[in-house]
Amino acid sequence: MTTIEQIVAERVAAMREKDAERVVAAYAPGVVRFDLAPPLSTTGAEVTDPDGIRSWFGGFVGPLGYDVTELVVTAGADVAFCHSLNRLAATPHGEPEGFEMWYRATVGLRVVDGAWKITHEHTSTPFYMDGSFLAATDLKP
């Protein structure tokens, strides 16, 4: 397993365990994130502060289902990117049942102070172009 694959695997474990500190540990200080949730982008301390992800975790009852599949890594000496299809399954507080959704992820990494760090993260869900503009959260690989 490559170092970058290890970083991804560690983040999968951290997500499943709702461990906010471990989720943000791989981010570089100046990271830029284009996430599924608004706003359009977040940067730096907004991304690296574990309180934000901890608060998000708090919105769900029980464990999170989280998987990264079809991971492809392209790496040079000090710059890399990877893309994958990711699955999230959870039960929001107050809801009678949970949800499952698949989405796309692209992550850019650089070597920062001798270690690979995530400098850019982009997640997205396709939307239906039938005039409804609804997110296509029912798609599965």
OpenMM code with the backbone's topology and positions (N, CA, C; nanometers):
from openmm import Vec3, app, unit

residues = "MET THR THR ILE GLU GLN ILE VAL ALA GLU ARG VAL ALA ALA MET ARG GLU LYS ASP ALA GLU ARG VAL VAL ALA ALA TYR ALA PRO GLY VAL VAL ARG PHE ASP LEU ALA PRO PRO LEU SER THR THR GLY ALA GLU VAL THR ASP PRO ASP GLY ILE ARG SER TRP PHE GLY GLY PHE VAL GLY PRO LEU GLY TYR ASP VAL THR GLU LEU VAL VAL THR ALA GLY ALA ASP VAL ALA PHE CYS HIS SER LEU ASN ARG LEU ALA ALA THR PRO HIS GLY GLU PRO GLU GLY PHE GLU MET TRP TYR ARG ALA THR VAL GLY LEU ARG VAL VAL ASP GLY ALA TRP LYS ILE THR HIS GLU HIS THR SER THR PRO PHE TYR MET ASP GLY SER PHE LEU ALA ALA THR ASP LEU LYS PRO".split()
positions = [
    Vec3(0.0856, -0.1177, 0.0000),
    Vec3(0.0000, 0.0000, 0.0000),
    Vec3(0.0902, 0.1241, 0.0000),
    Vec3(0.0605, 0.2169, -0.0899),
    Vec3(0.1395, 0.3393, -0.0971),
    Vec3(0.1060, 0.4315, 0.0205),
    Vec3(0.1895, 0.5296, 0.0419),
    Vec3(0.1656, 0.6274, 0.1484),
    Vec3(0.0320, 0.6978, 0.1285),
    Vec3(0.0010, 0.7336, 0.0054),
    Vec3(-0.1252, 0.8034, -0.0212),
    Vec3(-0.2437, 0.7103, 0.0036),
    Vec3(-0.2328, 0.5853, -0.0358),
    Vec3(-0.3389, 0.4884, -0.0053),
    Vec3(-0.3552, 0.4720, 0.1459),
    Vec3(-0.2451, 0.4776, 0.2197),
    Vec3(-0.2523, 0.4706, 0.3661),
    Vec3(-0.3250, 0.5922, 0.4237),
    Vec3(-0.2996, 0.7107, 0.3668),
    Vec3(-0.3696, 0.8315, 0.4122),
    Vec3(-0.5190, 0.8160, 0.3892),
    Vec3(-0.5578, 0.7674, 0.2719),
    Vec3(-0.6996, 0.7463, 0.2417),
    Vec3(-0.7592, 0.6435, 0.3367),
    Vec3(-0.6905, 0.5328, 0.3595),
    Vec3(-0.7404, 0.4289, 0.4499),
    Vec3(-0.7564, 0.4814, 0.5926),
    Vec3(-0.6637, 0.5630, 0.6382),
    Vec3(-0.6724, 0.6212, 0.7721),
    Vec3(-0.7934, 0.7131, 0.7830),
    Vec3(-0.8188, 0.7901, 0.6785),
    Vec3(-0.9354, 0.8794, 0.6798),
    Vec3(-1.0662, 0.8000, 0.6771),
    Vec3(-1.0700, 0.6885, 0.6043),
    Vec3(-1.1889, 0.6023, 0.6043),
    Vec3(-1.2155, 0.5533, 0.7464),
    Vec3(-1.1125, 0.5035, 0.8125),
    Vec3(-1.1281, 0.4555, 0.9502),
    Vec3(-1.1735, 0.5683, 1.0420),
    Vec3(-1.1151, 0.6863, 1.0270),
    Vec3(-1.1519, 0.8004, 1.1112),
    Vec3(-1.2971, 0.8414, 1.0890),
    Vec3(-1.3428, 0.8401, 0.9637),
    Vec3(-1.4828, 0.8734, 0.9351),
    Vec3(-1.5763, 0.7721, 1.0004),
    Vec3(-1.5461, 0.6440, 0.9848),
    Vec3(-1.6315, 0.5398, 1.0425),
    Vec3(-1.6383, 0.5509, 1.1943),
    Vec3(-1.5276, 0.5938, 1.2554),
    Vec3(-1.5218, 0.6054, 1.4015),
    Vec3(-1.5620, 0.7440, 1.4516),
    Vec3(-1.5973, 0.8333, 1.3592),
    Vec3(-1.6342, 0.9714, 1.3925),
    Vec3(-1.5245, 1.0404, 1.4734),
    Vec3(-1.4015, 1.0232, 1.4288),
    Vec3(-1.2859, 1.0811, 1.4962),
    Vec3(-1.2413, 1.2053, 1.4190),
    Vec3(-1.2925, 1.3194, 1.4605),
    Vec3(-1.2699, 1.4450, 1.3877),
    Vec3(-1.1223, 1.4818, 1.3783),
    Vec3(-1.0464, 1.4615, 1.4840),
    Vec3(-0.9048, 1.4968, 1.4825),
    Vec3(-0.8295, 1.4175, 1.3765),
    Vec3(-0.8603, 1.2893, 1.3656),
    Vec3(-0.7943, 1.2059, 1.2652),
    Vec3(-0.8399, 1.2414, 1.1245),
    Vec3(-0.9645, 1.2818, 1.1066),
    Vec3(-1.0118, 1.3208, 0.9740),
    Vec3(-0.9335, 1.4405, 0.9233),
    Vec3(-0.9118, 1.5399, 1.0064),
    Vec3(-0.8459, 1.6631, 0.9614),
    Vec3(-0.6936, 1.6559, 0.9664),
    Vec3(-0.6382, 1.5506, 1.0247),
    Vec3(-0.4925, 1.5418, 1.0433),
    Vec3(-0.4149, 1.5444, 0.9118),
    Vec3(-0.4731, 1.4984, 0.8040),
    Vec3(-0.4002, 1.4906, 0.6774),
    Vec3(-0.4058, 1.6195, 0.5961),
    Vec3(-0.4805, 1.7190, 0.6419),
    Vec3(-0.4915, 1.8443, 0.5671),
    Vec3(-0.3695, 1.9330, 0.5880),
    Vec3(-0.3262, 1.9989, 0.4807),
    Vec3(-0.2237, 2.1029, 0.4893),
    Vec3(-0.2881, 2.2293, 0.5453),
    Vec3(-0.2116, 2.3170, 0.6086),
    Vec3(-0.2698, 2.4393, 0.6663),
    Vec3(-0.3473, 2.5248, 0.5663),
    Vec3(-0.3049, 2.5335, 0.4413),
    Vec3(-0.3732, 2.6175, 0.3429),
    Vec3(-0.4692, 2.5425, 0.2524),
    Vec3(-0.5210, 2.4300, 0.2980),
    Vec3(-0.6086, 2.3455, 0.2173),
    Vec3(-0.7293, 2.4238, 0.1645),
    Vec3(-0.7736, 2.3840, 0.0460),
    Vec3(-0.8970, 2.4357, -0.0133),
    Vec3(-0.9895, 2.3167, -0.0322),
    Vec3(-1.1152, 2.3304, 0.0133),
    Vec3(-1.2109, 2.2193, 0.0022),
    Vec3(-1.3379, 2.2674, -0.0666),
    Vec3(-1.3769, 2.1948, -0.1702),
    Vec3(-1.5057, 2.2131, -0.2365),
    Vec3(-1.5885, 2.0922, -0.1957),
    Vec3(-1.6762, 2.1105, -0.0985),
    Vec3(-1.7478, 2.0013, -0.0345),
    Vec3(-1.8893, 1.9878, -0.0886),
    Vec3(-1.9556, 1.8783, -0.0524),
    Vec3(-2.0953, 1.8587, -0.0907),
    Vec3(-2.1848, 1.9661, -0.0287),
    Vec3(-2.1592, 1.9996, 0.0958),
    Vec3(-2.2420, 2.0981, 0.1668),
    Vec3(-2.1948, 2.2398, 0.1356),
    Vec3(-2.2861, 2.3372, 0.1419),
    Vec3(-2.2449, 2.4775, 0.1260),
    Vec3(-2.1468, 2.5168, 0.2349),
    Vec3(-2.0671, 2.6184, 0.2107),
    Vec3(-2.0627, 2.7093, 0.0963),
    Vec3(-1.9907, 2.6465, -0.0226),
    Vec3(-1.9670, 2.7255, -0.1255),
    Vec3(-1.9000, 2.6743, -0.2448),
    Vec3(-1.7579, 2.6292, -0.2164),
    Vec3(-1.6906, 2.6955, -0.1216),
    Vec3(-1.5558, 2.6536, -0.0857),
    Vec3(-1.5246, 2.6938, 0.0579),
    Vec3(-1.4345, 2.6181, 0.1186),
    Vec3(-1.3816, 2.6515, 0.2502),
    Vec3(-1.2304, 2.6360, 0.2428),
    Vec3(-1.1616, 2.7111, 0.3265),
    Vec3(-1.0161, 2.7098, 0.3210),
    Vec3(-0.9558, 2.7103, 0.4611),
    Vec3(-0.8288, 2.6727, 0.4650),
    Vec3(-0.7475, 2.6856, 0.5846),
    Vec3(-0.8115, 2.6345, 0.7117),
    Vec3(-0.8171, 2.7235, 0.8127),
    Vec3(-0.8643, 2.6854, 0.9462),
    Vec3(-1.0086, 2.6370, 0.9465),
    Vec3(-1.0902, 2.6838, 0.8523),
    Vec3(-1.2282, 2.6340, 0.8444),
    Vec3(-1.2305, 2.4844, 0.8158),
    Vec3(-1.1308, 2.4360, 0.7444),
    Vec3(-1.1218, 2.2951, 0.7073),
    Vec3(-1.0453, 2.2155, 0.8124),
    Vec3(-0.9374, 2.2725, 0.8639),
    Vec3(-0.8488, 2.1983, 0.9541),
    Vec3(-0.8960, 2.1964, 1.0988),
    Vec3(-0.9931, 2.2786, 1.1349),
    Vec3(-1.0459, 2.2804, 1.2717),
    Vec3(-1.1383, 2.1601, 1.2909),
    Vec3(-1.1053, 2.0689, 1.3806),
    Vec3(-1.1882, 1.9496, 1.3980),
    Vec3(-1.3285, 1.9788, 1.4520),
    Vec3(-1.3520, 2.0973, 1.5079),
    Vec3(-1.4851, 2.1274, 1.5621),
    Vec3(-1.5936, 2.1232, 1.4551),
    Vec3(-1.5617, 2.1658, 1.3337),
    Vec3(-1.6610, 2.1645, 1.2264),
    Vec3(-1.7047, 2.0233, 1.1915),
    Vec3(-1.6104, 1.9330, 1.1720),
    Vec3(-1.6453, 1.7944, 1.1392),
    Vec3(-1.7071, 1.7253, 1.2601),
    Vec3(-1.6616, 1.7592, 1.3796),
    Vec3(-1.7203, 1.7015, 1.5011),
    Vec3(-1.8684, 1.7394, 1.5111),
    Vec3(-1.9000, 1.8643, 1.4807),
    Vec3(-2.0388, 1.9100, 1.4819),
    Vec3(-2.1211, 1.8347, 1.3774),
    Vec3(-2.0644, 1.8151, 1.2595),
    Vec3(-2.1335, 1.7401, 1.1542),
    Vec3(-2.1582, 1.5964, 1.1989),
    Vec3(-2.0568, 1.5321, 1.2572),
    Vec3(-2.0743, 1.3961, 1.3097),
    Vec3(-2.1886, 1.3914, 1.4112),
    Vec3(-2.1992, 1.4969, 1.4931),
    Vec3(-2.3019, 1.5015, 1.5963),
    Vec3(-2.4442, 1.5027, 1.5430),
    Vec3(-2.4599, 1.5268, 1.4149),
    Vec3(-2.5928, 1.5270, 1.3541),
    Vec3(-2.6455, 1.3887, 1.3207),
    Vec3(-2.5647, 1.2851, 1.3470),
    Vec3(-2.6029, 1.1492, 1.3112),
    Vec3(-2.6061, 1.0582, 1.4330),
    Vec3(-2.7024, 0.9670, 1.4334),
    Vec3(-2.7154, 0.8661, 1.5378),
    Vec3(-2.6276, 0.7468, 1.4994),
    Vec3(-2.5510, 0.6960, 1.5938),
    Vec3(-2.4733, 0.5749, 1.5691),
    Vec3(-2.3576, 0.5969, 1.4734),
    Vec3(-2.3060, 0.4857, 1.4224),
    Vec3(-2.1864, 0.4933, 1.3373),
    Vec3(-2.2195, 0.5434, 1.1969),
    Vec3(-2.1158, 0.5855, 1.1274),
    Vec3(-2.1275, 0.6212, 0.9857),
    Vec3(-2.0806, 0.5031, 0.9023),
    Vec3(-2.1505, 0.4789, 0.7935),
    Vec3(-2.0988, 0.3890, 0.6920),
    Vec3(-2.0202, 0.4746, 0.5953),
    Vec3(-1.8966, 0.4401, 0.5683),
    Vec3(-1.8142, 0.5215, 0.4798),
    Vec3(-1.7168, 0.4311, 0.4070),
    Vec3(-1.7184, 0.4392, 0.2749),
    Vec3(-1.6287, 0.3589, 0.1929),
    Vec3(-1.5718, 0.4430, 0.0809),
    Vec3(-1.4484, 0.4141, 0.0441),
    Vec3(-1.3838, 0.4725, -0.0722),
    Vec3(-1.3575, 0.3573, -0.1680),
    Vec3(-1.4119, 0.3679, -0.2898),
    Vec3(-1.3963, 0.2604, -0.3880),
    Vec3(-1.3367, 0.3163, -0.5158),
    Vec3(-1.2876, 0.2270, -0.5984),
    Vec3(-1.2319, 0.2628, -0.7293),
    Vec3(-1.1260, 0.3730, -0.7181),
    Vec3(-1.0462, 0.3653, -0.6120),
    Vec3(-0.9416, 0.4648, -0.5879),
    Vec3(-0.8311, 0.4523, -0.6930),
    Vec3(-0.7995, 0.5652, -0.7548),
    Vec3(-0.6893, 0.5738, -0.8506),
    Vec3(-0.5962, 0.6837, -0.8011),
    Vec3(-0.4686, 0.6497, -0.7843),
    Vec3(-0.3685, 0.7442, -0.7352),
    Vec3(-0.2661, 0.7688, -0.8452),
    Vec3(-0.2360, 0.8961, -0.8689),
    Vec3(-0.1291, 0.9358, -0.9593),
    Vec3(-0.0350, 1.0239, -0.8784),
    Vec3(0.0910, 0.9816, -0.8666),
    Vec3(0.1829, 1.0535, -0.7782),
    Vec3(0.3167, 1.0781, -0.8452),
    Vec3(0.3680, 1.1987, -0.8229),
    Vec3(0.5042, 1.2326, -0.8611),
    Vec3(0.5888, 1.2396, -0.7353),
    Vec3(0.7003, 1.3077, -0.7431),
    Vec3(0.7904, 1.3172, -0.6288),
    Vec3(0.7302, 1.3966, -0.5131),
    Vec3(0.6573, 1.5044, -0.5443),
    Vec3(0.6042, 1.5879, -0.4365),
    Vec3(0.4630, 1.6399, -0.4613),
    Vec3(0.3977, 1.5944, -0.5693),
    Vec3(0.2601, 1.6314, -0.5993),
    Vec3(0.1858, 1.5055, -0.6422),
    Vec3(0.0618, 1.4915, -0.5967),
    Vec3(-0.0179, 1.3747, -0.6330),
    Vec3(-0.1654, 1.4123, -0.6350),
    Vec3(-0.2430, 1.3308, -0.7030),
    Vec3(-0.3877, 1.3432, -0.6930),
    Vec3(-0.4469, 1.2045, -0.6982),
    Vec3(-0.5665, 1.1936, -0.6468),
    Vec3(-0.6388, 1.0675, -0.6532),
    Vec3(-0.7869, 1.0975, -0.6713),
    Vec3(-0.8563, 1.0003, -0.7270),
    Vec3(-1.0014, 1.0141, -0.7401),
    Vec3(-1.0661, 0.8814, -0.7043),
    Vec3(-1.1916, 0.8903, -0.6628),
    Vec3(-1.2619, 0.7718, -0.6167),
    Vec3(-1.4119, 0.7946, -0.6198),
    Vec3(-1.4852, 0.6865, -0.6019),
    Vec3(-1.6284, 0.6926, -0.5752),
    Vec3(-1.6460, 0.6554, -0.4286),
    Vec3(-1.7150, 0.7403, -0.3544),
    Vec3(-1.7276, 0.7223, -0.2097),
    Vec3(-1.8730, 0.6995, -0.1714),
    Vec3(-1.8918, 0.6195, -0.0681),
    Vec3(-2.0256, 0.5909, -0.0159),
    Vec3(-2.0366, 0.6438, 0.1257),
    Vec3(-2.1471, 0.7119, 0.1535),
    Vec3(-2.1787, 0.7599, 0.2876),
    Vec3(-2.3152, 0.7061, 0.3247),
    Vec3(-2.3255, 0.6455, 0.4416),
    Vec3(-2.4530, 0.5964, 0.4935),
    Vec3(-2.4625, 0.6384, 0.6395),
    Vec3(-2.5762, 0.6953, 0.6772),
    Vec3(-2.5918, 0.7448, 0.8137),
    Vec3(-2.7396, 0.7638, 0.8439),
    Vec3(-2.7684, 0.7799, 0.9719),
    Vec3(-2.9039, 0.8106, 1.0161),
    Vec3(-2.9013, 0.9441, 1.0884),
    Vec3(-2.9642, 1.0471, 1.0298),
    Vec3(-2.9689, 1.1770, 1.0969),
    Vec3(-3.0536, 1.1705, 1.2239),
    Vec3(-3.0133, 1.2475, 1.3249),
    Vec3(-3.0932, 1.2565, 1.4469),
    Vec3(-3.2353, 1.2964, 1.4103),
    Vec3(-3.3333, 1.2322, 1.4731),
    Vec3(-3.4732, 1.2656, 1.4534),
    Vec3(-3.5378, 1.2038, 1.3315),
    Vec3(-3.4600, 1.1302, 1.2527),
    Vec3(-3.5164, 1.0664, 1.1335),
    Vec3(-3.5425, 0.9184, 1.1630),
    Vec3(-3.6517, 0.8650, 1.1109),
    Vec3(-3.6849, 0.7251, 1.1399),
    Vec3(-3.5916, 0.6248, 1.0725),
    Vec3(-3.5301, 0.6645, 0.9617),
    Vec3(-3.4371, 0.5734, 0.8954),
    Vec3(-3.3224, 0.6523, 0.8338),
    Vec3(-3.2212, 0.5796, 0.7979),
    Vec3(-3.1014, 0.6417, 0.7444),
    Vec3(-3.1049, 0.6575, 0.5940),
    Vec3(-2.9934, 0.7006, 0.5403),
    Vec3(-2.9778, 0.7191, 0.3961),
    Vec3(-2.8457, 0.6587, 0.3534),
    Vec3(-2.8336, 0.6379, 0.2255),
    Vec3(-2.7079, 0.5975, 0.1641),
    Vec3(-2.6929, 0.6779, 0.0361),
    Vec3(-2.5744, 0.7287, 0.0135),
    Vec3(-2.5490, 0.8010, -0.1111),
    Vec3(-2.4056, 0.7780, -0.1563),
    Vec3(-2.3882, 0.7832, -0.2860),
    Vec3(-2.2565, 0.7740, -0.3475),
    Vec3(-2.2211, 0.9094, -0.4052),
    Vec3(-2.0950, 0.9445, -0.4009),
    Vec3(-2.0503, 1.0706, -0.4586),
    Vec3(-1.9084, 1.0547, -0.5107),
    Vec3(-1.8651, 1.1549, -0.5873),
    Vec3(-1.7329, 1.1535, -0.6478),
    Vec3(-1.6371, 1.2344, -0.5611),
    Vec3(-1.5125, 1.1932, -0.5576),
    Vec3(-1.4126, 1.2668, -0.4797),
    Vec3(-1.2817, 1.2751, -0.5581),
    Vec3(-1.2203, 1.3929, -0.5533),
    Vec3(-1.0870, 1.4141, -0.6078),
    Vec3(-1.0058, 1.4848, -0.5004),
    Vec3(-0.8860, 1.4337, -0.4744),
    Vec3(-0.8011, 1.4888, -0.3692),
    Vec3(-0.6642, 1.5186, -0.4284),
    Vec3(-0.6149, 1.6392, -0.4019),
    Vec3(-0.4799, 1.6776, -0.4419),
    Vec3(-0.3903, 1.6825, -0.3195),
    Vec3(-0.2699, 1.6330, -0.3326),
    Vec3(-0.1756, 1.6288, -0.2209),
    Vec3(-0.0403, 1.6857, -0.2644),
    Vec3(0.0319, 1.7372, -0.1664),
    Vec3(0.1697, 1.7827, -0.1856),
    Vec3(0.2520, 1.7379, -0.0663),
    Vec3(0.3815, 1.7288, -0.0859),
    Vec3(0.4699, 1.7039, 0.0268),
    Vec3(0.4920, 1.8379, 0.0959),
    Vec3(0.4549, 1.8448, 0.2228),
    Vec3(0.4689, 1.9655, 0.3043),
    Vec3(0.5521, 1.9276, 0.4266),
    Vec3(0.6650, 1.9928, 0.4438),
    Vec3(0.7550, 1.9629, 0.5558),
    Vec3(0.7856, 1.8139, 0.5657),
    Vec3(0.8070, 1.7511, 0.4492),
    Vec3(0.8487, 1.6112, 0.4456),
    Vec3(0.7379, 1.5083, 0.4515),
    Vec3(0.6118, 1.5502, 0.4563),
    Vec3(0.5008, 1.4547, 0.4655),
    Vec3(0.3923, 1.4895, 0.3638),
    Vec3(0.3262, 1.3869, 0.3105),
    Vec3(0.2148, 1.4102, 0.2197),
    Vec3(0.0993, 1.4719, 0.2976),
    Vec3(0.0454, 1.5813, 0.2434),
    Vec3(-0.0696, 1.6492, 0.3041),
    Vec3(-0.1714, 1.6816, 0.1952),
    Vec3(-0.2979, 1.6791, 0.2314),
    Vec3(-0.4049, 1.7136, 0.1384),
    Vec3(-0.4110, 1.8651, 0.1263),
    Vec3(-0.3961, 1.9140, 0.0027),
    Vec3(-0.4004, 2.0581, -0.0218),
    Vec3(-0.5274, 2.1003, -0.0946),
    Vec3(-0.5960, 2.0042, -0.1539),
    Vec3(-0.7209, 2.0339, -0.2254),
    Vec3(-0.8106, 1.9111, -0.2184),
    Vec3(-0.9380, 1.9335, -0.1875),
    Vec3(-1.0348, 1.8237, -0.1834),
    Vec3(-1.1629, 1.8717, -0.2501),
    Vec3(-1.2145, 1.7897, -0.3406),
    Vec3(-1.3362, 1.8259, -0.4136),
    Vec3(-1.4286, 1.7052, -0.4144),
    Vec3(-1.5482, 1.7227, -0.3605),
    Vec3(-1.6502, 1.6186, -0.3655),
    Vec3(-1.7703, 1.6732, -0.4412),
    Vec3(-1.8374, 1.5844, -0.5142),
    Vec3(-1.9532, 1.6295, -0.5914),
    Vec3(-2.0502, 1.5151, -0.6152),
    Vec3(-2.1723, 1.5540, -0.6378),
    Vec3(-2.2786, 1.4626, -0.6757),
    Vec3(-2.3361, 1.5130, -0.8070),
    Vec3(-2.3537, 1.4256, -0.9064),
    Vec3(-2.4164, 1.4726, -1.0290),
    Vec3(-2.5603, 1.5172, -1.0015),
    Vec3(-2.6139, 1.5970, -1.0915),
    Vec3(-2.7537, 1.6360, -1.0775),
    Vec3(-2.8277, 1.6035, -1.2057),
    Vec3(-2.9577, 1.5842, -1.1912),
    Vec3(-3.0408, 1.5518, -1.3063),
    Vec3(-3.0632, 1.6765, -1.3899),
    Vec3(-3.0361, 1.6634, -1.5188),
    Vec3(-3.0478, 1.7765, -1.6106),
    Vec3(-3.1809, 1.7709, -1.6851),
    Vec3(-3.2844, 1.7263, -1.6147),
    Vec3(-3.4188, 1.7145, -1.6724),
    Vec3(-3.5066, 1.8343, -1.6380),
    Vec3(-3.4442, 1.9380, -1.5849),
    Vec3(-3.5201, 2.0558, -1.5431),
    Vec3(-3.5480, 2.0586, -1.3944),
    Vec3(-3.5344, 1.9429, -1.3282),
    Vec3(-3.5587, 1.9388, -1.1829),
    Vec3(-3.4359, 1.9881, -1.1067),
    Vec3(-3.3176, 1.9680, -1.1646),
    Vec3(-3.1894, 2.0045, -1.1039),
    Vec3(-3.1680, 1.9389, -0.9673),
    Vec3(-3.2351, 1.8269, -0.9424),
    Vec3(-3.2185, 1.7539, -0.8174),
    Vec3(-3.0863, 1.6781, -0.8175),
    Vec3(-3.0222, 1.6744, -0.7026),
    Vec3(-2.9002, 1.5955, -0.6890),
    Vec3(-2.9327, 1.4487, -0.7125),
    Vec3(-2.8465, 1.3816, -0.7854),
    Vec3(-2.8676, 1.2408, -0.8205),
    Vec3(-2.8061, 1.1517, -0.7134),
    Vec3(-2.8611, 1.1595, -0.5940),
    Vec3(-2.8067, 1.0830, -0.4811),
    Vec3(-2.8501, 0.9367, -0.4825),
    Vec3(-2.9299, 0.8985, -0.5804),
    Vec3(-2.9733, 0.7593, -0.5904),
    Vec3(-2.8828, 0.6742, -0.6794),
    Vec3(-2.7807, 0.7336, -0.7379),
    Vec3(-2.6893, 0.6600, -0.8252),
    Vec3(-2.5978, 0.5696, -0.7438),
    Vec3(-2.5647, 0.4546, -0.8023),
    Vec3(-2.4707, 0.3614, -0.7403),
    Vec3(-2.3764, 0.3122, -0.8493),
    Vec3(-2.2513, 0.2834, -0.8117),
    Vec3(-2.1579, 0.2344, -0.9142),
    Vec3(-2.1963, 0.0942, -0.9626),
] * unit.nanometer
topology = app.Topology()
chain = topology.addChain("A")
for resn in residues:
    res = topology.addResidue(resn, chain)
    for name in ("N", "CA", "C"):
        topology.addAtom(name, app.Element.getBySymbol(name[0]), res)
